[in-house]
Amino acid sequence: MSIRDLIEKGKKSICKRQAKKINGTVIGAAVGLTVGAVAGVLLTPKSGRETRTDIANAVKEFPRKAKDVLASAKEKAEEAQEKLQETKTKVTEELTVKK
């Protein structure tokens, strides 16, 4: 196995780990947002009508909040990708110098 093969294998491994972290973050944020909204609405001491109104409002706001969470996750993914690219460049340069 050559050094180039090892570098490629390392890059693929890092990319897979980054993708898993990003997916986990997005899923966790979506689940947390949903659970928090439901718990907040159901645990408040209000009448049935007020609770139904709150639920309807929460359902209407959910797409906006989900877009915000998705945008935040996308920013983090882009930052992680930039860091990964920088690391890849550094490693490649170091290996090139060592030859």
Steps between C-alpha positions, in 0.01 A plus 500: 500500500652829392500829687249640251261212578537567871424869449189422297384248760552759776307766307206267445496405867501864611222589255282216625547606863419862418185396312384289794557788743307741280211258451487436873495872571216566258293208625565591864403861441178402324403252772588749774298773334197275466518358853553843650206649315267216593609496864469877527149499362373199692648585840364851530192541722256632239150422386442260212421782258819687589703182471355424155577855390857463626535168317371656177746789537787262571414297189498819292840607637663159465605536133672834573681359803597188306645718222701694759639178648577368153679822405705483819591137434593588143734775624664258741537243222666757275737599782585135561560450129736799491692367800518159337635654180761694697607185684517307175719771346733505802537122505562488127763775527671324792511170314630671188778668698599171669550320166 
